Amino acid sequence: MEYSKDKTNELVNLMDMGEVTKKWHKRDSAEALNLVANGANMNAQSISGWTLLMLSVKQGDIETVSALLDLGADLTLTHNNGWTAVSIAKEFGTKDVTTLVEEKIKEMEVSNIRAYSKGLEEGLTTDETVSSGFYSSS
């Protein structure tokens, strides 16, 4: 997928401003999702490593979190302090958001196990299965 550099920069600037002002509101999430719909990379990170998913998880914005997960937001990205969307959910998120993120992680694990098994069934070695894209270790 090709991303719009301008829209991605707008998204990062929006996240940076939210970080500087220590505010992230639902209107910011709506504006950010609009940028994503218009070509911004939803996995772009602010200067300190925040992603749109992380900010939305921290705010307990289940609608935005759900939308981003449905679009394939990366749960494995880390903030500069080592946090992921999962660890932020467990530390700061609402119960609904935490449950949603944990369910997505379980889905990813099941999908990876199925893909790994399929690669092995097709006669690939473990290394070949991972490198072929059948299975993602992340």
Secondary structure as UniProt FT lines:
FT   HELIX           5..21
FT   HELIX           26..37
FT   TURN            38..39
FT   TURN            42..43
FT   TURN            47..48
FT   HELIX           52..59
FT   HELIX           62..71
FT   TURN            75..76
FT   TURN            80..81
FT   HELIX           85..92
FT   HELIX           95..121
FT   TURN            122..123
FT   HELIX           126..131
FT   TURN            132..133
//
